[in-house]
Amino acid sequence: MKQYDIVIIGGGPAGLAAAVAAFDAGCQSVLILERDHCLGGILNQCIHNGFGLHTFKEELTGPEYAERFVRQVQERNIEYKLSTMVLDISPDKVVTAVSRNEGLLELQAKAVILAMGCRERSRGALNIPGFRPAGVYSAGTAQRLVNMEGFLPGRRVVILGSGDIGLIMARRMTLEGAKVLAVAELMPYSGGLKRNIVQCLEDFDIPLYLSHTVVDIQGKERVEGVTIAQVDERRRPIPGTEIHYECDTLLLSCGLIPENELSKGIGVDLSPVTNGPVVNEQLETNVPGVFAAGNVLHVHDLVDFVSQEAANAGRAAVAYINGKKVQQNAVPVTFEGGVRYTVPAAIRPEGVEDSVIIRFRVGDVKKNAVVKLLLNGELVLRKKRPVMAPGEMEELKLTRQQLEQYPDLQTIHITVEEA
């Protein structure tokens, strides 16, 4: 059985950034396992720009952003295996994988970093009535078909869900000559970034129907039409509000789910809100030596934050291998005022090097809000936010210096209030 210090599951932006950071922190024995035939993950099909403003201080496309990290991995001669599917991770960190070239592999790791990303919610999870005709795609599948395979899925398109991929595909399909008739969103607010609503819908005069959903798909062999309707506060369709569109394609952009089957198998505790692992300030799960970063942990809005988070996980994994132990008990991060979750879920002050970034999302749109961070009930951070939306991640930076002022720290609390 081959042995490595760190095995990273996933060769997307999170896995690449974690590998580079771990190598630069002094760990030479790093292996990346990627199930696709190339590194870069989902970025390879994201040919639009808007990536890299935080990391590289310039605007890049997805493939350009991925290529920068792939180059860093190759310059360091970090080992990676492509077309390799991980089947299982045991509690003592034996990784079982299979590949066409090498057959069944068993790899013993001292630390494992989970960086498997996320997947789209399928039609089956949405309970849309109708037959199962051709022409119903997830937005990510359509993106791959258009950007990588050179196929146009349809000519007249309705999109359900206003997540970022759906918004971007509304623009992409329009640019390729298709007619995007409407975007319907179940919630009373969009799930995507504000800039994508402006650049992908408003700039192309594509209507966005909030508090609407698809109630019927017509067509047996191929989609022939789609009916949407308004929903009430309990998200039930309101009779008499139906709008019918004759179309040949329905794209689904109804949320992303962290890819955590491997995490469950190893015994990692998962958050009921994010469906991702529950981690501490080192991004370590409840299983010692198993770390998580990127969209497998919680769905991010910017890839720059994925890379930043994964780099922290890489450095933390090296510290773990080198025997750094934190004796202190973790203090749970509690919250109220519409906050849905926080990452990390708990913090050990001793484990914080210089600072720790607490990321979270709110459950609905808030205007003129104030975010407060309290340690032992005392206000240490106050941040004004004119608008907060579920589609945009919020963050607070808590420094070691602030934590050291509370040697008997009992509570870390975040609240969102009206200004």
C-alpha positions, 0 to 999 in steps of 0.5 A, a space after each residue: 500500500 502506497 503511503 502519502 502525507 496528504 491525499 486530496 480528493 478532487 482536482 478542482 479549484 479547492 483541491 489545487 489550492 489546498 495542494 499548492 498551500 500544503 506543498 509550500 508549507 513544507 509537505 512534499 508528499 501530496 497526492 491529488 485524486 481527480 475523477 475527470 480526465 483533466 484538472 480544473 473541475 467545473 471551471 473548465 466549462 465556465 468560459 465567462 469572465 469574473 474569476 480571479 479578482 481577489 486572488 490574482 487582482 485581474 479578471 479571468 475566465 474559468 479555464 484561465 483561473 484553473 490553468 494558473 493553479 494547474 501550472 502551480 501544481 505542475 511547477 511543484 511536481 505535485 503528484 496527481 492521478 486523473 480518471 480516478 474515482 475514490 470509492 471509500 475512505 476508512 476511519 484510519 484514512 485508507 483511501 480506496 480508489 479505482 482507475 482504468 490505468 491502475 485498477 484498484 488502488 489503496 493509499 494510506 494517508 496521514 491526512 485527507 482533504 475533502 474537496 469534491 465540490 457540489 452537484 446540481 439538484 435534479 428534476 427528481 428532487 423538484 417534483 415537477 409534474 409531466 412526462 419525462 421528455 427530452 429537453 429537460 437539462 440541469 443548467 450545468 449540463 447545458 453549460 457543458 454541452 454548449 461550452 465544451 461539446 459544441 451542442 446547443 440543447 434547444 432554441 426556445 428556452 425556459 429556465 427554472 431557478 435563478 441560481 448563478 449557473 441558470 442566470 449565466 446560461 440565460 445569457 449564454 443561450 441568448 448569445 448562441 442564438 436561442 430565445 430565452 423566454 423567461 426565468 422563474 424563481 420559486 423564492 421571492 428573491 433571486 438565488 444569484 449574485 446581483 451582478 449576474 441578474 443585471 448582466 445576464 437578464 436585464 441587459 438582454 431583456 429576459 424577464 425574471 418571475 419571482 415567487 413562480 414555479 413550473 407547474 407542468 411540462 407538455 410533450 411526451 418525446 420532446 418538451 413542447 411547452 412549459 407552464 409556470 404559475 405564481 406561488 403563495 407564502 407556502 410556495 403552493 401554486 395559485 390557480 389562475 396565475 398560469 403563464 404558458 410558453 411554447 418551448 423545446 427546452 427547460 433548464 433547471 438551476 434549483 440549487 447545489 448540493 455538496 458532494 458528501 457521500 464519501 464524507 458520510 462513509 468516513 463518519 463525518 458529521 454533516 450540517 443539516 443546513 448546508 449538507 456539508 461537513 461541520 468544521 472547526 477553525 482549522 477546517 477539520 471535521 470531527 474525524 481527526 486528520 480529515 479536512 474539508 474545503 470549497 463547495 463540498 463544505 458549503 456552496 460559495 459564490 466566488 471561486 476566489 473564496 474557495 481557493 482561499 479557504 482550501 489554502 487554509 485547509 492545506 496549511 492546517 493539514 500540514 500542521 496536523 501531520 507535524 503533530 500540532 495539537 490544540 488542547 482547548 475545547 471548541 467554542 460553538 459559534 451561535 447566531 440569530 437574526 436570520 443567519 442560516 449557518 456559519 463556517 466554521 461552526 466552532 472555534 478553538 482560540 488556540 488554533 487561530 494563527 493570526 485570524 479566522 474568517 467566519 463565513 455565513 449566509 442569511 435566509 432572506 433579503 435584509 436592508 439597512 442591516 447591522 452585523 454584530 459579533 459578540 464574545 462573551 456577550 461583549 460587542 467586538 465587531 460591528 459591520 453595516 450592510 445596506 443589503 444582504 441577500 441569500 445569494 451573497 456570502 457574508 464574512 467576518 474577520 476575527 483576530 487572534 488578538 481579539 480572542 486573547 482578550 477573552 481567556 475564559 471564552 464561553 460564547 461566540 455569537 453573531 446577530 443581524 439587526 436593523 440599523 
